[in-house]
Amino acid sequence: MQTEAGERVCLVGRNGEGKSSLMRLIAGEQPADSGRIIKQQGVKIARLDQEVEASLDGTVYSVVSGGVGRFMALLDQHRNVSRRLAEDNSESLLAELAAVEHEMETAGAWQVRQQIETVLSRLQLDADRDFAELSGGMKRRVLLARALVGNPDLLLLDEPTNHLDIESITWLEEFLLASSCTLLFVTHDRDLLKKLATRLLDLERGNISSWPGDYDTYLRRKEEMLAAENSQHARFDKKLAKEEVWVRQGLKARRTRNEGRVRALIELRRQHQARRQQVGNVRMEITEAGASGKLVAVLKDVSHSFDGLNVIRDFSGTI
Protein backbone atom coordinates (compact mmCIF):
# COMPACT_ATOMS: atom_id res chain seq x y z
CA MET A 1 0.00 0.00 0.00
CA GLN A 2 1.36 3.43 -0.93
CA THR A 3 -0.25 6.83 -0.47
CA GLU A 4 0.69 9.85 -2.58
CA ALA A 5 0.65 13.47 -1.43
CA GLY A 6 -2.76 15.12 -1.75
CA GLU A 7 -4.75 11.89 -2.02
CA ARG A 8 -7.95 11.38 -0.08
CA VAL A 9 -8.11 7.66 0.54
CA CYS A 10 -11.03 5.89 2.21
CA LEU A 11 -10.28 2.60 3.98
CA VAL A 12 -13.29 0.30 3.73
CA GLY A 13 -13.97 -3.11 5.25
CA ARG A 14 -16.30 -4.94 7.58
CA ASN A 15 -16.34 -4.27 11.31
CA GLY A 16 -13.52 -6.20 12.96
CA GLU A 17 -11.34 -6.46 9.83
CA GLY A 18 -8.63 -4.29 11.44
CA LYS A 19 -9.14 -0.83 9.93
CA SER A 20 -8.49 1.02 13.19
CA SER A 21 -5.49 -1.20 13.96
CA LEU A 22 -3.99 -0.39 10.56
CA MET A 23 -4.38 3.33 11.20
CA ARG A 24 -2.65 2.98 14.58
CA LEU A 25 0.22 1.16 12.84
CA ILE A 26 0.58 3.99 10.32
CA ALA A 27 0.50 6.58 13.12
CA GLY A 28 3.27 4.68 14.93
CA GLU A 29 1.09 4.03 17.97
CA GLN A 30 1.60 0.26 17.93
CA PRO A 31 4.37 -1.94 16.49
CA ALA A 32 3.88 -4.11 13.43
CA ASP A 33 4.24 -7.91 13.71
CA SER A 34 5.93 -7.97 10.31
CA GLY A 35 6.52 -5.85 7.22
CA ARG A 36 7.78 -2.28 6.97
CA ILE A 37 6.20 1.17 7.21
CA ILE A 38 8.21 3.77 5.28
CA LYS A 39 7.52 7.46 5.97
CA GLN A 40 8.94 10.54 4.34
CA GLN A 41 11.41 12.29 6.63
CA GLY A 42 9.78 15.02 8.72
CA VAL A 43 6.23 14.03 7.80
CA LYS A 44 3.57 15.22 10.29
CA ILE A 45 0.83 12.71 11.10
CA ALA A 46 -2.31 13.39 13.14
CA ARG A 47 -5.01 10.85 13.98
CA LEU A 48 -8.56 11.05 15.28
CA ASP A 49 -9.47 7.85 17.11
CA GLN A 50 -12.96 6.51 17.80
CA GLU A 51 -12.21 6.43 21.53
CA VAL A 52 -11.60 9.41 23.83
CA GLU A 53 -8.34 9.36 25.79
CA ALA A 54 -9.11 9.11 29.51
CA SER A 55 -5.93 11.01 30.44
CA LEU A 56 -6.89 14.28 28.71
CA ASP A 57 -7.80 17.18 30.95
CA GLY A 58 -7.71 20.99 31.06
CA THR A 59 -9.73 23.48 29.05
CA VAL A 60 -10.98 22.88 25.53
CA TYR A 61 -8.41 25.41 24.30
CA SER A 62 -5.49 23.63 25.97
CA VAL A 63 -6.57 20.24 24.57
CA VAL A 64 -6.98 21.64 21.04
CA SER A 65 -3.68 23.56 21.19
CA GLY A 66 -2.01 20.27 22.07
CA GLY A 67 -2.35 19.43 18.37
CA VAL A 68 0.23 22.07 17.43
CA GLY A 69 3.03 20.67 19.56
CA ARG A 70 5.84 23.23 19.96
CA PHE A 71 3.46 26.22 19.77
CA MET A 72 1.35 25.01 22.70
CA ALA A 73 3.40 26.65 25.48
CA LEU A 74 3.53 30.01 23.67
CA LEU A 75 -0.20 30.03 22.99
CA ASP A 76 -1.05 29.12 26.60
CA GLN A 77 1.32 31.80 27.91
CA HIS A 78 -0.21 34.48 25.66
CA ARG A 79 -3.72 33.46 26.71
CA ASN A 80 -2.86 33.55 30.42
CA VAL A 81 -1.14 36.95 30.24
CA SER A 82 -4.08 38.40 28.28
CA ARG A 83 -6.50 37.21 30.97
CA ARG A 84 -4.44 38.71 33.77
CA LEU A 85 -4.25 42.03 31.91
CA ALA A 86 -8.03 42.25 31.98
CA GLU A 87 -7.77 42.65 35.78
CA ASP A 88 -4.30 44.13 36.22
CA ASN A 89 -3.10 46.62 33.60
CA SER A 90 0.41 46.91 35.08
CA GLU A 91 3.58 47.85 33.23
CA SER A 92 5.19 44.50 34.05
CA LEU A 93 2.32 42.54 32.52
CA LEU A 94 2.35 44.77 29.41
CA ALA A 95 6.07 44.12 29.05
CA GLU A 96 5.51 40.36 29.48
CA LEU A 97 2.76 40.42 26.83
CA ALA A 98 5.01 42.32 24.41
CA ALA A 99 7.80 39.77 24.90
CA VAL A 100 5.43 36.83 24.32
CA GLU A 101 3.96 38.44 21.21
CA HIS A 102 7.46 39.08 19.82
CA GLU A 103 8.35 35.43 20.37
CA MET A 104 5.10 34.36 18.71
CA GLU A 105 5.86 36.59 15.72
CA THR A 106 9.32 35.06 15.37
CA ALA A 107 8.02 31.47 15.63
CA GLY A 108 5.04 32.03 13.31
CA ALA A 109 2.56 31.20 16.08
CA TRP A 110 0.05 33.91 15.11
CA GLN A 111 -1.12 31.90 12.11
CA VAL A 112 -1.48 28.85 14.33
CA ARG A 113 -3.54 30.83 16.83
CA GLN A 114 -5.82 32.03 14.04
CA GLN A 115 -6.22 28.45 12.83
CA ILE A 116 -7.17 27.29 16.33
CA GLU A 117 -9.76 30.04 16.73
CA THR A 118 -11.23 29.30 13.29
CA VAL A 119 -11.60 25.59 14.01
CA LEU A 120 -13.06 26.25 17.47
CA SER A 121 -15.60 28.61 15.94
CA ARG A 122 -16.56 26.29 13.09
CA LEU A 123 -17.03 23.33 15.41
CA GLN A 124 -18.92 25.54 17.90
CA LEU A 125 -16.59 24.85 20.83
CA ASP A 126 -16.26 27.00 23.94
CA ALA A 127 -12.51 27.46 24.48
CA ASP A 128 -12.91 27.99 28.25
CA ARG A 129 -15.02 24.90 28.99
CA ASP A 130 -13.50 22.14 31.09
CA PHE A 131 -12.83 19.16 28.81
CA ALA A 132 -13.69 16.63 31.53
CA GLU A 133 -17.22 18.06 31.90
CA LEU A 134 -18.13 17.61 28.23
CA SER A 135 -20.33 14.85 26.86
CA GLY A 136 -18.78 12.05 24.83
CA GLY A 137 -19.94 13.62 21.58
CA MET A 138 -18.52 17.04 22.43
CA LYS A 139 -15.22 15.47 23.48
CA ARG A 140 -14.93 13.91 20.03
CA ARG A 141 -15.51 17.33 18.49
CA VAL A 142 -12.64 18.70 20.57
CA LEU A 143 -10.37 15.84 19.48
CA LEU A 144 -11.34 16.46 15.84
CA ALA A 145 -10.35 20.11 16.28
CA ARG A 146 -7.07 18.99 17.83
CA ALA A 147 -6.31 16.82 14.79
CA LEU A 148 -7.18 19.60 12.33
CA VAL A 149 -5.29 22.57 13.79
CA GLY A 150 -1.80 21.24 13.20
CA ASN A 151 -2.17 21.14 9.39
CA PRO A 152 -0.65 17.63 9.24
CA ASP A 153 0.84 16.16 6.08
CA LEU A 154 -1.15 12.97 6.69
CA LEU A 155 -4.47 13.13 8.51
CA LEU A 156 -5.97 9.86 9.79
CA LEU A 157 -9.67 10.10 10.62
CA ASP A 158 -11.63 7.20 12.14
CA GLU A 159 -15.38 7.91 11.78
CA PRO A 160 -14.92 11.73 11.83
CA THR A 161 -18.63 12.61 11.46
CA ASN A 162 -19.80 10.68 14.53
CA HIS A 163 -21.67 13.08 16.90
CA LEU A 164 -21.45 16.03 14.46
CA ASP A 165 -24.53 17.94 13.32
CA ILE A 166 -25.29 18.67 9.65
CA GLU A 167 -23.71 22.12 9.71
CA SER A 168 -20.48 20.82 11.25
CA ILE A 169 -20.33 17.92 8.78
CA THR A 170 -20.76 20.33 5.85
CA TRP A 171 -17.96 22.53 7.19
CA LEU A 172 -15.73 19.48 7.67
CA GLU A 173 -16.30 18.36 4.08
CA GLU A 174 -15.43 21.81 2.74
CA PHE A 175 -12.38 22.05 5.02
CA LEU A 176 -11.00 18.69 3.92
CA LEU A 177 -11.69 19.35 0.24
CA ALA A 178 -9.78 22.65 0.45
CA SER A 179 -6.93 21.20 2.53
CA SER A 180 -3.67 20.19 0.89
CA CYS A 181 -2.97 17.42 3.42
CA THR A 182 -3.13 13.76 2.49
CA LEU A 183 -6.16 12.07 4.01
CA LEU A 184 -6.77 8.47 5.05
CA PHE A 185 -10.17 7.99 6.64
CA VAL A 186 -12.70 5.39 7.75
CA THR A 187 -16.39 6.22 7.63
CA HIS A 188 -19.85 4.70 7.44
CA ASP A 189 -21.14 8.01 6.04
CA ARG A 190 -21.70 7.22 2.34
CA ASP A 191 -22.18 10.89 1.42
CA LEU A 192 -18.85 11.85 3.00
CA LEU A 193 -17.15 8.92 1.25
CA LYS A 194 -18.52 9.89 -2.17
CA LYS A 195 -17.61 13.57 -1.78
CA LEU A 196 -14.07 13.10 -0.45
CA ALA A 197 -12.54 9.85 -1.65
CA THR A 198 -10.25 9.87 -4.68
CA ARG A 199 -9.30 6.22 -4.06
CA LEU A 200 -10.53 3.34 -1.92
CA LEU A 201 -8.52 0.74 -0.03
CA ASP A 202 -10.46 -2.46 0.62
CA LEU A 203 -9.35 -4.45 3.68
CA GLU A 204 -10.83 -7.93 3.41
CA ARG A 205 -9.73 -11.37 4.63
CA GLY A 206 -6.33 -10.04 5.68
CA ASN A 207 -5.51 -8.46 2.31
CA ILE A 208 -5.61 -4.88 1.05
CA SER A 209 -6.63 -4.02 -2.52
CA SER A 210 -6.53 -0.57 -4.10
CA TRP A 211 -9.45 0.78 -6.14
CA PRO A 212 -8.86 4.12 -7.91
CA GLY A 213 -11.93 6.19 -8.70
CA ASP A 214 -15.22 6.86 -6.99
CA TYR A 215 -17.35 4.66 -4.75
CA ASP A 216 -19.80 3.55 -7.46
CA THR A 217 -16.90 2.39 -9.65
CA TYR A 218 -15.48 0.48 -6.69
CA LEU A 219 -18.80 -1.33 -6.07
CA ARG A 220 -19.12 -2.34 -9.73
CA ARG A 221 -15.53 -3.54 -10.10
CA LYS A 222 -15.57 -5.31 -6.73
CA GLU A 223 -18.68 -7.26 -7.76
CA GLU A 224 -16.98 -8.27 -11.02
CA MET A 225 -13.86 -9.39 -9.11
CA LEU A 226 -15.89 -11.47 -6.64
CA ALA A 227 -17.78 -13.14 -9.50
CA ALA A 228 -14.46 -14.09 -11.14
CA GLU A 229 -13.11 -15.32 -7.79
CA ASN A 230 -16.17 -17.50 -7.17
CA SER A 231 -15.82 -19.01 -10.64
CA GLN A 232 -12.15 -19.75 -10.02
CA HIS A 233 -12.94 -21.35 -6.65
CA ALA A 234 -15.63 -23.52 -8.26
CA ARG A 235 -13.12 -24.88 -10.79
CA PHE A 236 -10.58 -25.46 -8.02
CA ASP A 237 -13.10 -27.32 -5.84
CA LYS A 238 -14.17 -29.49 -8.77
CA LYS A 239 -10.57 -30.50 -9.43
CA LEU A 240 -9.97 -31.20 -5.73
CA ALA A 241 -13.09 -33.39 -5.51
CA LYS A 242 -11.95 -35.35 -8.57
CA GLU A 243 -8.51 -35.98 -7.05
CA GLU A 244 -10.03 -37.02 -3.73
CA VAL A 245 -12.15 -39.64 -5.53
CA TRP A 246 -9.06 -40.92 -7.36
CA VAL A 247 -6.95 -41.31 -4.21
CA ARG A 248 -9.72 -43.29 -2.47
CA GLN A 249 -10.18 -45.85 -5.26
CA GLY A 250 -8.49 -48.50 -3.16
CA LEU A 251 -5.99 -51.25 -4.05
CA LYS A 252 -6.20 -50.75 -7.82
CA ALA A 253 -5.43 -47.05 -7.42
CA ARG A 254 -2.52 -47.73 -5.06
CA ARG A 255 -0.88 -50.04 -7.63
CA THR A 256 -0.95 -47.36 -10.30
CA ARG A 257 -0.70 -44.38 -8.06
CA ASN A 258 1.49 -41.55 -9.30
CA GLU A 259 3.48 -40.09 -6.40
CA GLY A 260 3.64 -36.69 -8.13
CA ARG A 261 -0.14 -36.68 -8.38
CA VAL A 262 -0.39 -37.47 -4.65
CA ARG A 263 1.92 -34.60 -3.81
CA ALA A 264 -0.19 -32.32 -6.02
CA LEU A 265 -3.31 -33.43 -4.11
CA ILE A 266 -1.68 -32.60 -0.78
CA GLU A 267 -0.90 -29.10 -2.11
CA LEU A 268 -4.50 -28.70 -3.28
CA ARG A 269 -5.71 -29.60 0.20
CA ARG A 270 -3.34 -27.07 1.76
CA GLN A 271 -4.53 -24.31 -0.58
CA HIS A 272 -8.17 -25.10 0.19
CA GLN A 273 -7.56 -24.98 3.95
CA ALA A 274 -5.70 -21.66 3.63
CA ARG A 275 -8.46 -20.05 1.61
CA ARG A 276 -10.31 -17.29 3.44
CA GLN A 277 -13.92 -17.41 2.48
CA GLN A 278 -15.80 -14.24 1.69
CA VAL A 279 -18.16 -13.27 4.51
CA GLY A 280 -21.74 -13.40 3.30
CA ASN A 281 -24.16 -10.50 3.15
CA VAL A 282 -27.35 -10.27 5.15
CA ARG A 283 -30.53 -9.14 3.44
CA MET A 284 -33.50 -8.36 5.66
CA GLU A 285 -37.04 -7.43 4.68
CA ILE A 286 -39.66 -6.30 7.17
CA THR A 287 -43.28 -6.69 6.12
CA GLU A 288 -46.34 -5.52 8.01
CA ALA A 289 -48.49 -8.43 9.15
CA GLY A 290 -52.21 -8.32 8.62
CA ALA A 291 -54.44 -7.73 11.62
CA SER A 292 -55.81 -10.89 13.24
CA GLY A 293 -59.45 -11.21 14.29
CA LYS A 294 -62.46 -9.13 13.27
CA LEU A 295 -62.45 -5.35 13.05
CA VAL A 296 -64.43 -3.96 15.99
CA ALA A 297 -63.82 -0.22 15.71
CA VAL A 298 -61.60 2.40 14.13
CA LEU A 299 -61.15 5.38 16.42
CA LYS A 300 -59.88 8.82 15.37
CA ASP A 301 -59.38 11.74 17.76
CA VAL A 302 -61.82 10.31 20.33
CA SER A 303 -62.35 12.08 23.67
CA HIS A 304 -64.53 11.11 26.63
CA SER A 305 -65.11 12.44 30.12
CA PHE A 306 -67.10 11.64 33.25
CA ASP A 307 -68.57 14.57 35.23
CA GLY A 308 -66.05 16.95 33.69
CA LEU A 309 -63.04 14.63 34.30
CA ASN A 310 -61.18 13.87 31.05
CA VAL A 311 -60.48 10.13 30.78
CA ILE A 312 -59.62 9.94 27.05
CA ARG A 313 -58.43 12.84 24.94
CA ASP A 314 -57.71 12.81 21.18
CA PHE A 315 -57.21 9.04 21.05
CA SER A 316 -56.82 7.25 17.68
CA GLY A 317 -56.48 3.51 17.17
CA THR A 318 -57.87 0.31 15.74
CA ILE A 319 -59.57 -2.39 17.80
C-alpha positions in Angstrom: 0.0 0.0 0.0 1.4 3.4 -0.9 -0.2 6.8 -0.5 0.7 9.8 -2.6 0.7 13.5 -1.4 -2.8 15.1 -1.7 -4.7 11.9 -2.0 -8.0 11.4 -0.1 -8.1 7.7 0.5 -11.0 5.9 2.2 -10.3 2.6 4.0 -13.3 0.3 3.7 -14.0 -3.1 5.2 -16.3 -4.9 7.6 -16.3 -4.3 11.3 -13.5 -6.2 13.0 -11.3 -6.5 9.8 -8.6 -4.3 11.4 -9.1 -0.8 9.9 -8.5 1.0 13.2 -5.5 -1.2 14.0 -4.0 -0.4 10.6 -4.4 3.3 11.2 -2.7 3.0 14.6 0.2 1.2 12.8 0.6 4.0 10.3 0.5 6.6 13.1 3.3 4.7 14.9 1.1 4.0 18.0 1.6 0.3 17.9 4.4 -1.9 16.5 3.9 -4.1 13.4 4.2 -7.9 13.7 5.9 -8.0 10.3 6.5 -5.8 7.2 7.8 -2.3 7.0 6.2 1.2 7.2 8.2 3.8 5.3 7.5 7.5 6.0 8.9 10.5 4.3 11.4 12.3 6.6 9.8 15.0 8.7 6.2 14.0 7.8 3.6 15.2 10.3 0.8 12.7 11.1 -2.3 13.4 13.1 -5.0 10.9 14.0 -8.6 11.1 15.3 -9.5 7.8 17.1 -13.0 6.5 17.8 -12.2 6.4 21.5 -11.6 9.4 23.8 -8.3 9.4 25.8 -9.1 9.1 29.5 -5.9 11.0 30.4 -6.9 14.3 28.7 -7.8 17.2 31.0 -7.7 21.0 31.1 -9.7 23.5 29.1 -11.0 22.9 25.5 -8.4 25.4 24.3 -5.5 23.6 26.0 -6.6 20.2 24.6 -7.0 21.6 21.0 -3.7 23.6 21.2 -2.0 20.3 22.1 -2.4 19.4 18.4 0.2 22.1 17.4 3.0 20.7 19.6 5.8 23.2 20.0 3.5 26.2 19.8 1.3 25.0 22.7 3.4 26.7 25.5 3.5 30.0 23.7 -0.2 30.0 23.0 -1.1 29.1 26.6 1.3 31.8 27.9 -0.2 34.5 25.7 -3.7 33.5 26.7 -2.9 33.5 30.4 -1.1 37.0 30.2 -4.1 38.4 28.3 -6.5 37.2 31.0 -4.4 38.7 33.8 -4.3 42.0 31.9 -8.0 42.3 32.0 -7.8 42.6 35.8 -4.3 44.1 36.2 -3.1 46.6 33.6 0.4 46.9 35.1 3.6 47.8 33.2 5.2 44.5 34.1 2.3 42.5 32.5 2.3 44.8 29.4 6.1 44.1 29.0 5.5 40.4 29.5 2.8 40.4 26.8 5.0 42.3 24.4 7.8 39.8 24.9 5.4 36.8 24.3 4.0 38.4 21.2 7.5 39.1 19.8 8.3 35.4 20.4 5.1 34.4 18.7 5.9 36.6 15.7 9.3 35.1 15.4 8.0 31.5 15.6 5.0 32.0 13.3 2.6 31.2 16.1 0.0 33.9 15.1 -1.1 31.9 12.1 -1.5 28.8 14.3 -3.5 30.8 16.8 -5.8 32.0 14.0 -6.2 28.4 12.8 -7.2 27.3 16.3 -9.8 30.0 16.7 -11.2 29.3 13.3 -11.6 25.6 14.0 -13.1 26.3 17.5 -15.6 28.6 15.9 -16.6 26.3 13.1 -17.0 23.3 15.4 -18.9 25.5 17.9 -16.6 24.9 20.8 -16.3 27.0 23.9 -12.5 27.5 24.5 -12.9 28.0 28.2 -15.0 24.9 29.0 -13.5 22.1 31.1 -12.8 19.2 28.8 -13.7 16.6 31.5 -17.2 18.1 31.9 -18.1 17.6 28.2 -20.3 14.8 26.9 -18.8 12.1 24.8 -19.9 13.6 21.6 -18.5 17.0 22.4 -15.2 15.5 23.5 -14.9 13.9 20.0 -15.5 17.3 18.5 -12.6 18.7 20.6 -10.4 15.8 19.5 -11.3 16.5 15.8 -10.4 20.1 16.3 -7.1 19.0 17.8 -6.3 16.8 14.8 -7.2 19.6 12.3 -5.3 22.6 13.8 -1.8 21.2 13.2 -2.2 21.1 9.4 -0.7 17.6 9.2 0.8 16.2 6.1 -1.1 13.0 6.7 -4.5 13.1 8.5 -6.0 9.9 9.8 -9.7 10.1 10.6 -11.6 7.2 12.1 -15.4 7.9 11.8 -14.9 11.7 11.8 -18.6 12.6 11.5 -19.8 10.7 14.5 -21.7 13.1 16.9 -21.5 16.0 14.5 -24.5 17.9 13.3 -25.3 18.7 9.7 -23.7 22.1 9.7 -20.5 20.8 11.3 -20.3 17.9 8.8 -20.8 20.3 5.9 -18.0 22.5 7.2 -15.7 19.5 7.7 -16.3 18.4 4.1 -15.4 21.8 2.7 -12.4 22.1 5.0 -11.0 18.7 3.9 -11.7 19.4 0.2 -9.8 22.6 0.4 -6.9 21.2 2.5 -3.7 20.2 0.9 -3.0 17.4 3.4 -3.1 13.8 2.5 -6.2 12.1 4.0 -6.8 8.5 5.1 -10.2 8.0 6.6 -12.7 5.4 7.7 -16.4 6.2 7.6 -19.8 4.7 7.4 -21.1 8.0 6.0 -21.7 7.2 2.3 -22.2 10.9 1.4 -18.8 11.8 3.0 -17.1 8.9 1.3 -18.5 9.9 -2.2 -17.6 13.6 -1.8 -14.1 13.1 -0.5 -12.5 9.9 -1.6 -10.2 9.9 -4.7 -9.3 6.2 -4.1 -10.5 3.3 -1.9 -8.5 0.7 0.0 -10.5 -2.5 0.6 -9.4 -4.4 3.7 -10.8 -7.9 3.4 -9.7 -11.4 4.6 -6.3 -10.0 5.7 -5.5 -8.5 2.3 -5.6 -4.9 1.0 -6.6 -4.0 -2.5 -6.5 -0.6 -4.1 -9.4 0.8 -6.1 -8.9 4.1 -7.9 -11.9 6.2 -8.7 -15.2 6.9 -7.0 -17.4 4.7 -4.8 -19.8 3.6 -7.5 -16.9 2.4 -9.7 -15.5 0.5 -6.7 -18.8 -1.3 -6.1 -19.1 -2.3 -9.7 -15.5 -3.5 -10.1 -15.6 -5.3 -6.7 -18.7 -7.3 -7.8 -17.0 -8.3 -11.0 -13.9 -9.4 -9.1 -15.9 -11.5 -6.6 -17.8 -13.1 -9.5 -14.5 -14.1 -11.1 -13.1 -15.3 -7.8 -16.2 -17.5 -7.2 -15.8 -19.0 -10.6 -12.1 -19.8 -10.0 -12.9 -21.3 -6.6 -15.6 -23.5 -8.3 -13.1 -24.9 -10.8 -10.6 -25.5 -8.0 -13.1 -27.3 -5.8 -14.2 -29.5 -8.8 -10.6 -30.5 -9.4 -10.0 -31.2 -5.7 -13.1 -33.4 -5.5 -12.0 -35.4 -8.6 -8.5 -36.0 -7.0 -10.0 -37.0 -3.7 -12.1 -39.6 -5.5 -9.1 -40.9 -7.4 -7.0 -41.3 -4.2 -9.7 -43.3 -2.5 -10.2 -45.9 -5.3 -8.5 -48.5 -3.2 -6.0 -51.3 -4.0 -6.2 -50.8 -7.8 -5.4 -47.1 -7.4 -2.5 -47.7 -5.1 -0.9 -50.0 -7.6 -0.9 -47.4 -10.3 -0.7 -44.4 -8.1 1.5 -41.6 -9.3 3.5 -40.1 -6.4 3.6 -36.7 -8.1 -0.1 -36.7 -8.4 -0.4 -37.5 -4.7 1.9 -34.6 -3.8 -0.2 -32.3 -6.0 -3.3 -33.4 -4.1 -1.7 -32.6 -0.8 -0.9 -29.1 -2.1 -4.5 -28.7 -3.3 -5.7 -29.6 0.2 -3.3 -27.1 1.8 -4.5 -24.3 -0.6 -8.2 -25.1 0.2 -7.6 -25.0 3.9 -5.7 -21.7 3.6 -8.5 -20.1 1.6 -10.3 -17.3 3.4 -13.9 -17.4 2.5 -15.8 -14.2 1.7 -18.2 -13.3 4.5 -21.7 -13.4 3.3 -24.2 -10.5 3.1 -27.4 -10.3 5.1 -30.5 -9.1 3.4 -33.5 -8.4 5.7 -37.0 -7.4 4.7 -39.7 -6.3 7.2 -43.3 -6.7 6.1 -46.3 -5.5 8.0 -48.5 -8.4 9.2 -52.2 -8.3 8.6 -54.4 -7.7 11.6 -55.8 -10.9 13.2 -59.5 -11.2 14.3 -62.5 -9.1 13.3 -62.5 -5.3 13.0 -64.4 -4.0 16.0 -63.8 -0.2 15.7 -61.6 2.4 14.1 -61.2 5.4 16.4 -59.9 8.8 15.4 -59.4 11.7 17.8 -61.8 10.3 20.3 -62.3 12.1 23.7 -64.5 11.1 26.6 -65.1 12.4 30.1 -67.1 11.6 33.3 -68.6 14.6 35.2 -66.1 16.9 33.7 -63.0 14.6 34.3 -61.2 13.9 31.1 -60.5 10.1 30.8 -59.6 9.9 27.1 -58.4 12.8 24.9 -57.7 12.8 21.2 -57.2 9.0 21.1 -56.8 7.3 17.7 -56.5 3.5 17.2 -57.9 0.3 15.7 -59.6 -2.4 17.8 
